[in-house]
Amino acid sequence: MQSTNWTPEHSNALREYLAKGMSYSEIAAAINAKFKTGYSRNAAIGRAKRMGLVGPDRPEPAPKAKAPRLHKLRERYASGLMRPIPVFERVEIVKLRCVDIVPRHLSLAHLEPSDCRYPYGGDDEGEAITFCGHPRRKDSSYCVPHFHLTRGPGTRSERAAGTVSLKLVEAA
């Protein structure tokens, strides 16, 4: 038999509390309060088994419920967790408008007030941005080809239909 630190007084208290019908956790708490010990519920169960107090008149304590296994949980909740993969439609490739002009690739520091400011580069990380540099159109920041490139198709009134501009007038 395994040696334990249960004294005869503790064993007698265990027998007494079992006779009263207390649960093993209640028994362990009562013995700990009475004798200033630190027995657990499982220690009380083990001692009762060794003393032969667990028998047909007192059923063996039910084992704790085991947590459901992970794959069981996945099977149970798989339908709610799985999202359908989106189906993408084919899109026509948009043909970009471009101009037949060879830019001078000037840096911002080298631009003159009369030079076109249409930017080139800067698409990749750390890539320098340069500018067209050709003579610009009057009342514009761009040269004539880049000016027309930056304007959408249609007439001026068609392009302006989507925007609203407010004009401040002086009140009399």
Backbone as CSV, one residue per row, in Angstrom:
resi,resn,N_x,N_y,N_z,CA_x,CA_y,CA_z,C_x,C_y,C_z
1,MET,0.833,-1.171,0.000,0.000,0.000,0.000,0.882,1.241,0.000
2,GLN,0.409,2.296,-0.657,1.172,3.525,-0.784,1.097,4.315,0.527
3,SER,2.234,4.845,0.951,2.216,5.635,2.180,1.646,7.016,1.885
4,THR,0.867,7.513,2.821,0.248,8.825,2.673,0.464,9.629,3.937
5,ASN,0.122,10.886,3.869,0.249,11.729,5.044,-1.101,11.918,5.741
6,TRP,-2.054,11.059,5.435,-3.361,11.128,6.089,-3.226,10.549,7.501
7,THR,-3.542,11.348,8.458,-3.527,10.855,9.848,-4.834,10.121,10.129
8,PRO,-4.869,9.323,11.176,-6.119,8.621,11.505,-7.284,9.595,11.754
9,GLU,-7.010,10.768,12.322,-8.097,11.745,12.548,-8.680,12.222,11.225
10,HIS,-7.812,12.441,10.238,-8.268,12.889,8.915,-9.087,11.792,8.238
11,SER,-8.623,10.541,8.365,-9.354,9.420,7.764,-10.716,9.233,8.424
12,ASN,-10.776,9.385,9.738,-12.060,9.267,10.446,-13.023,10.383,10.010
13,ALA,-12.491,11.605,9.824,-13.333,12.716,9.363,-13.854,12.432,7.950
14,LEU,-13.002,11.851,7.116,-13.415,11.499,5.753,-14.558,10.495,5.800
15,ARG,-14.411,9.457,6.658,-15.455,8.432,6.803,-16.765,9.071,7.288
16,GLU,-16.660,9.980,8.249,-17.840,10.646,8.822,-18.560,11.504,7.776
17,TYR,-17.779,12.288,7.021,-18.391,13.172,6.011,-19.006,12.376,4.859
18,LEU,-18.386,11.227,4.512,-18.974,10.375,3.480,-20.321,9.812,3.945
19,ALA,-20.383,9.472,5.225,-21.630,8.939,5.778,-22.744,9.995,5.732
20,LYS,-22.373,11.261,5.858,-23.362,12.340,5.780,-23.817,12.607,4.350
21,GLY,-23.091,12.036,3.351,-23.492,12.209,1.951,-22.881,13.432,1.277
22,MET,-21.819,13.950,1.839,-21.167,15.125,1.250,-20.384,14.720,0.011
23,SER,-20.213,15.659,-0.914,-19.397,15.400,-2.109,-17.920,15.456,-1.718
24,TYR,-17.074,14.887,-2.574,-15.655,14.846,-2.273,-15.038,16.241,-2.195
25,SER,-15.490,17.180,-3.018,-14.955,18.533,-2.924,-15.380,19.196,-1.618
26,GLU,-16.606,18.937,-1.165,-17.063,19.467,0.122,-16.288,18.819,1.271
27,ILE,-16.013,17.533,1.153,-15.255,16.817,2.188,-13.850,17.398,2.291
28,ALA,-13.181,17.586,1.151,-11.828,18.129,1.160,-11.823,19.527,1.775
29,ALA,-12.812,20.346,1.451,-12.880,21.704,2.011,-13.121,21.655,3.518
30,ALA,-13.987,20.737,3.989,-14.282,20.634,5.416,-13.066,20.141,6.197
31,ILE,-12.366,19.138,5.673,-11.173,18.625,6.358,-10.082,19.700,6.396
32,ASN,-9.909,20.420,5.298,-8.903,21.487,5.253,-9.222,22.588,6.257
33,ALA,-10.521,22.918,6.404,-10.911,23.965,7.353,-10.722,23.492,8.798
34,LYS,-11.040,22.233,9.053,-10.985,21.710,10.407,-9.552,21.476,10.877
35,PHE,-8.698,20.898,9.988,-7.355,20.498,10.394,-6.252,21.398,9.819
36,LYS,-6.618,22.437,9.103,-5.642,23.341,8.487,-4.694,22.583,7.556
37,THR,-5.279,21.752,6.680,-4.503,20.962,5.717,-4.739,21.510,4.318
38,GLY,-4.182,20.832,3.333,-4.327,21.269,1.942,-4.704,20.137,1.021
39,TYR,-5.672,19.314,1.434,-6.088,18.187,0.605,-6.952,18.678,-0.553
40,SER,-6.790,18.020,-1.700,-7.623,18.335,-2.862,-8.778,17.344,-2.949
41,ARG,-9.693,17.611,-3.825,-10.827,16.708,-4.068,-10.303,15.335,-4.475
42,ASN,-9.302,15.329,-5.363,-8.751,14.055,-5.830,-8.036,13.296,-4.712
43,ALA,-7.431,14.016,-3.785,-6.789,13.347,-2.641,-7.838,12.659,-1.783
44,ALA,-8.986,13.293,-1.592,-10.069,12.690,-0.799,-10.631,11.460,-1.504
45,ILE,-10.757,11.533,-2.806,-11.248,10.381,-3.578,-10.265,9.224,-3.470
46,GLY,-8.978,9.511,-3.654,-7.954,8.471,-3.584,-7.908,7.816,-2.202
47,ARG,-7.990,8.609,-1.159,-7.970,8.054,0.201,-9.198,7.187,0.453
48,ALA,-10.369,7.645,-0.047,-11.594,6.858,0.125,-11.475,5.519,-0.608
49,LYS,-10.866,5.518,-1.767,-10.668,4.264,-2.512,-9.739,3.330,-1.747
50,ARG,-8.643,3.868,-1.218,-7.684,3.044,-0.472,-8.286,2.495,0.818
51,MET,-9.221,3.249,1.402,-9.885,2.783,2.626,-11.035,1.837,2.301
52,GLY,-11.369,1.686,1.003,-12.457,0.800,0.599,-13.833,1.403,0.836
53,LEU,-13.906,2.729,0.908,-15.188,3.385,1.178,-16.008,3.619,-0.087
54,VAL,-15.399,3.482,-1.221,-16.142,3.623,-2.471,-16.649,2.235,-2.820
55,GLY,-17.942,2.044,-2.732,-18.520,0.731,-2.978,-19.836,0.847,-3.708
56,PRO,-20.624,-0.264,-3.692,-21.877,-0.252,-4.436,-22.899,0.739,-3.870
57,ASP,-22.849,1.008,-2.548,-23.816,1.946,-1.991,-23.468,3.400,-2.324
58,ARG,-22.188,3.657,-2.597,-21.778,5.010,-2.984,-21.081,4.892,-4.339
59,PRO,-21.704,5.427,-5.389,-21.104,5.304,-6.719,-19.798,6.092,-6.809
60,GLU,-18.915,5.565,-7.640,-17.643,6.241,-7.864,-17.927,7.576,-8.557
61,PRO,-17.213,8.608,-8.188,-17.489,9.914,-8.799,-17.323,9.868,-10.318
62,ALA,-18.211,10.587,-10.983,-18.187,10.611,-12.445,-16.945,11.358,-12.922
63,PRO,-16.304,10.840,-13.958,-15.123,11.550,-14.471,-15.534,12.893,-15.057
64,LYS,-14.611,13.828,-15.010,-14.881,15.149,-15.571,-15.079,15.020,-17.068
65,ALA,-15.957,15.878,-17.596,-16.215,15.854,-19.036,-14.966,16.326,-19.774
66,LYS,-14.580,15.574,-20.767,-13.412,15.935,-21.550,-13.818,16.965,-22.595
67,ALA,-12.912,17.851,-22.873,-13.167,18.863,-23.909,-13.223,18.163,-25.257
68,PRO,-14.143,18.576,-26.127,-14.217,17.934,-27.441,-12.920,18.162,-28.213
69,ARG,-12.551,17.171,-28.949,-11.307,17.261,-29.709,-11.444,18.300,-30.807
70,LEU,-10.299,18.834,-31.224,-10.270,19.921,-32.185,-10.901,19.527,-33.510
71,HIS,-10.604,18.307,-33.992,-11.168,17.922,-35.286,-12.680,17.760,-35.194
72,LYS,-13.209,17.400,-34.039,-14.661,17.317,-33.867,-15.266,18.719,-33.947
73,LEU,-14.595,19.688,-33.320,-15.083,21.059,-33.393,-15.044,21.577,-34.820
74,ARG,-13.978,21.254,-35.530,-13.885,21.703,-36.921,-15.018,21.131,-37.745
75,GLU,-15.324,19.838,-37.543,-16.410,19.217,-38.295,-17.745,19.876,-37.963
76,ARG,-17.945,20.193,-36.688,-19.217,20.761,-36.266,-19.421,22.166,-36.820
77,TYR,-18.365,22.971,-36.810,-18.503,24.371,-37.194,-17.910,24.690,-38.562
78,ALA,-17.533,23.681,-39.307,-16.867,23.914,-40.587,-17.744,24.696,-41.549
79,SER,-19.030,24.401,-41.589,-19.886,25.077,-42.563,-19.999,26.563,-42.267
80,GLY,-20.001,26.946,-41.006,-20.114,28.355,-40.657,-18.815,29.118,-40.838
81,LEU,-17.691,28.408,-40.746,-16.402,29.075,-40.844,-15.895,29.188,-42.274
82,MET,-16.318,28.312,-43.126,-15.836,28.304,-44.496,-16.581,29.345,-45.314
83,ARG,-15.830,30.192,-45.956,-16.432,31.198,-46.822,-16.185,30.788,-48.257
84,PRO,-17.155,31.029,-49.128,-16.934,30.651,-50.521,-15.849,31.520,-51.153
85,ILE,-15.098,30.923,-52.041,-14.047,31.651,-52.738,-14.713,32.529,-53.794
86,PRO,-14.394,33.819,-53.819,-15.044,34.696,-54.798,-14.624,34.333,-56.220
87,VAL,-15.561,34.480,-57.117,-15.304,34.220,-58.520,-15.165,35.574,-59.209
88,PHE,-14.034,35.782,-59.827,-13.777,37.056,-60.481,-14.110,36.951,-61.958
89,GLU,-14.734,38.001,-62.460,-15.064,38.038,-63.886,-13.884,38.604,-64.656
90,ARG,-13.796,38.193,-65.904,-12.738,38.736,-66.750,-13.091,40.177,-67.093
91,VAL,-12.095,41.017,-67.057,-12.279,42.424,-67.356,-11.429,42.762,-68.568
92,GLU,-11.994,43.572,-69.435,-11.225,43.996,-70.601,-10.094,44.899,-70.149
93,ILE,-8.968,44.720,-70.772,-7.823,45.558,-70.449,-8.053,46.923,-71.078
94,VAL,-7.925,47.932,-70.246,-8.147,49.288,-70.717,-6.896,49.764,-71.442
95,LYS,-7.087,50.275,-72.634,-5.958,50.798,-73.385,-5.671,52.204,-72.880
96,LEU,-4.466,52.385,-72.398,-4.084,53.676,-71.861,-3.769,54.654,-72.985
97,ARG,-4.147,55.889,-72.723,-3.826,56.929,-73.696,-2.396,57.382,-73.455
98,CYS,-1.694,57.660,-74.496,-0.330,58.142,-74.349,-0.047,59.185,-75.422
99,VAL,1.059,59.852,-75.284,1.435,60.890,-76.250,2.749,60.509,-76.897
100,ASP,2.935,60.986,-78.088,4.182,60.734,-78.808,5.141,61.885,-78.546
101,ILE,5.696,61.896,-77.377,6.648,62.939,-76.996,7.726,62.279,-76.137
102,VAL,8.949,62.651,-76.357,10.060,62.116,-75.569,10.336,63.120,-74.453
103,PRO,10.090,62.722,-73.200,10.292,63.678,-72.099,11.775,63.973,-71.878
104,ARG,12.045,65.113,-71.291,13.425,65.517,-71.005,13.892,64.934,-69.667
105,HIS,12.989,64.415,-68.843,13.284,63.802,-67.540,14.108,64.748,-66.653
106,LEU,13.535,65.902,-66.378,14.181,66.872,-65.504,13.750,66.620,-64.061
107,SER,14.665,66.860,-63.129,14.288,66.756,-61.718,13.547,68.027,-61.328
108,LEU,12.894,67.990,-60.203,12.129,69.146,-59.735,13.035,70.364,-59.548
109,ALA,14.252,70.139,-59.119,15.185,71.237,-58.889,15.613,71.909,-60.196
110,HIS,15.592,71.180,-61.312,16.054,71.718,-62.599,14.925,72.271,-63.459
111,LEU,13.676,72.193,-63.008,12.555,72.723,-63.793,12.563,74.244,-63.789
112,GLU,12.307,74.826,-64.946,12.142,76.274,-65.073,10.653,76.586,-64.964
113,PRO,10.272,77.824,-64.675,8.844,78.162,-64.573,8.044,77.872,-65.845
114,SER,8.700,77.846,-66.994,7.974,77.627,-68.249,8.007,76.175,-68.712
115,ASP,8.505,75.247,-67.886,8.618,73.838,-68.278,7.373,73.045,-67.876
116,CYS,7.063,71.992,-68.665,5.932,71.090,-68.398,6.216,70.280,-67.133
117,ARG,5.199,70.157,-66.276,5.360,69.472,-64.992,4.677,68.092,-64.970
118,TYR,4.522,67.478,-66.140,3.916,66.148,-66.197,4.926,65.150,-65.621
119,PRO,4.530,64.368,-64.581,5.500,63.493,-63.898,5.713,62.155,-64.609
120,TYR,6.928,61.624,-64.437,7.303,60.296,-64.929,8.005,59.564,-63.794
121,GLY,7.799,58.251,-63.705,8.501,57.433,-62.723,7.832,57.467,-61.363
122,GLY,8.553,56.986,-60.355,8.042,56.926,-58.988,7.119,55.749,-58.746
123,ASP,7.010,54.833,-59.729,6.117,53.682,-59.573,6.691,52.661,-58.592
124,ASP,7.998,52.438,-58.661,8.645,51.469,-57.781,9.193,52.171,-56.548
125,GLU,9.388,51.392,-55.496,9.924,51.924,-54.243,11.299,52.536,-54.482
126,GLY,11.460,53.802,-54.149,12.744,54.469,-54.271,13.058,54.995,-55.659
127,GLU,12.158,54.795,-56.640,12.408,55.282,-57.993,12.216,56.795,-58.018
128,ALA,13.122,57.478,-58.677,13.063,58.946,-58.741,11.928,59.396,-59.654
129,ILE,11.334,60.522,-59.321,10.292,61.119,-60.145,10.923,62.233,-60.959
130,THR,10.712,62.170,-62.267,11.206,63.221,-63.159,10.019,63.867,-63.845
131,PHE,10.274,64.938,-64.582,9.194,65.684,-65.235,9.505,65.862,-66.708
132,CYS,8.436,66.095,-67.485,8.533,66.212,-68.941,9.548,67.284,-69.336
133,GLY,9.350,68.522,-68.910,10.324,69.575,-69.161,10.177,70.312,-70.474
134,HIS,9.261,69.922,-71.364,9.047,70.663,-72.608,8.311,71.967,-72.301
135,PRO,8.332,72.940,-73.224,7.650,74.214,-72.963,6.155,73.984,-72.715
136,ARG,5.640,74.623,-71.675,4.239,74.377,-71.300,3.292,75.295,-72.054
137,ARG,2.049,74.861,-72.100,0.965,75.593,-72.748,0.592,76.790,-71.880
138,LYS,0.094,77.835,-72.491,-0.324,79.027,-71.761,-1.486,78.659,-70.834
139,ASP,-1.446,79.144,-69.608,-2.471,78.905,-68.586,-2.586,77.421,-68.200
140,SER,-1.511,76.688,-68.281,-1.514,75.280,-67.906,-0.163,74.924,-67.309
141,SER,-0.117,73.827,-66.560,1.151,73.329,-66.015,1.812,72.344,-66.957
142,TYR,1.111,71.987,-68.052,1.591,70.949,-68.956,1.820,71.487,-70.357
143,CYS,2.638,70.749,-71.123,2.802,71.055,-72.543,1.512,70.661,-73.271
144,VAL,1.375,71.019,-74.534,0.131,70.767,-75.276,-0.226,69.280,-75.303
145,PRO,0.686,68.355,-75.650,0.292,66.937,-75.664,-0.154,66.422,-74.285
146,HIS,0.551,66.810,-73.229,0.173,66.347,-71.889,-1.098,67.037,-71.404
147,PHE,-1.336,68.262,-71.822,-2.572,68.954,-71.475,-3.767,68.164,-72.002
148,HIS,-3.710,67.753,-73.264,-4.822,67.000,-73.857,-4.913,65.579,-73.277
149,LEU,-3.779,65.044,-72.870,-3.777,63.715,-72.262,-4.478,63.735,-70.903
150,THR,-4.316,64.792,-70.156,-4.907,64.859,-68.816,-6.369,65.222,-68.836
151,ARG,-6.876,65.661,-69.947,-8.298,65.987,-70.054,-9.046,64.755,-70.537
152,GLY,-10.202,64.505,-69.931,-11.005,63.355,-70.327,-11.644,63.567,-71.681
153,PRO,-12.193,62.503,-72.232,-12.862,62.629,-73.525,-14.136,63.458,-73.383
154,GLY,-14.572,64.019,-74.461,-15.807,64.810,-74.453,-15.497,66.293,-74.451
155,THR,-16.564,67.044,-74.534,-16.410,68.487,-74.542,-16.148,68.995,-73.140
156,ARG,-15.788,70.266,-73.085,-15.487,70.858,-71.785,-16.711,70.833,-70.873
157,SER,-17.877,71.084,-71.412,-19.094,71.087,-70.595,-19.430,69.681,-70.103
158,GLU,-19.144,68.663,-70.928,-19.380,67.281,-70.489,-18.444,66.907,-69.344
159,ARG,-17.189,67.354,-69.414,-16.241,67.069,-68.344,-16.612,67.812,-67.074
160,ALA,-17.140,69.012,-67.191,-17.464,69.833,-66.031,-18.791,69.439,-65.392
161,ALA,-19.580,68.591,-66.063,-20.901,68.233,-65.529,-20.788,67.504,-64.196
162,GLY,-19.707,66.795,-63.985,-19.544,66.040,-62.755,-19.013,66.858,-61.598
163,THR,-18.513,68.039,-61.867,-17.942,68.843,-60.796,-18.784,70.080,-60.549
164,VAL,-18.725,70.562,-59.350,-19.442,71.774,-58.983,-18.420,72.776,-58.472
165,SER,-18.441,73.938,-59.038,-17.529,74.972,-58.555,-18.366,76.148,-58.058
166,LEU,-17.932,76.708,-56.965,-18.617,77.851,-56.384,-17.825,79.108,-56.663
167,LYS,-18.542,80.159,-56.953,-17.893,81.414,-57.226,-18.356,82.428,-56.179
168,LEU,-17.417,83.059,-55.517,-17.761,84.065,-54.530,-17.921,85.404,-55.228
169,VAL,-19.020,86.042,-54.960,-19.250,87.384,-55.509,-19.412,88.355,-54.333
170,GLU,-19.015,89.545,-54.571,-19.082,90.546,-53.544,-20.520,91.027,-53.390
171,ALA,-21.019,91.050,-52.165,-22.369,91.520,-51.916,-22.378,93.041,-51.884
172,ALA,-23.485,93.595,-52.420,-23.576,95.054,-52.480,-23.987,95.646,-51.156
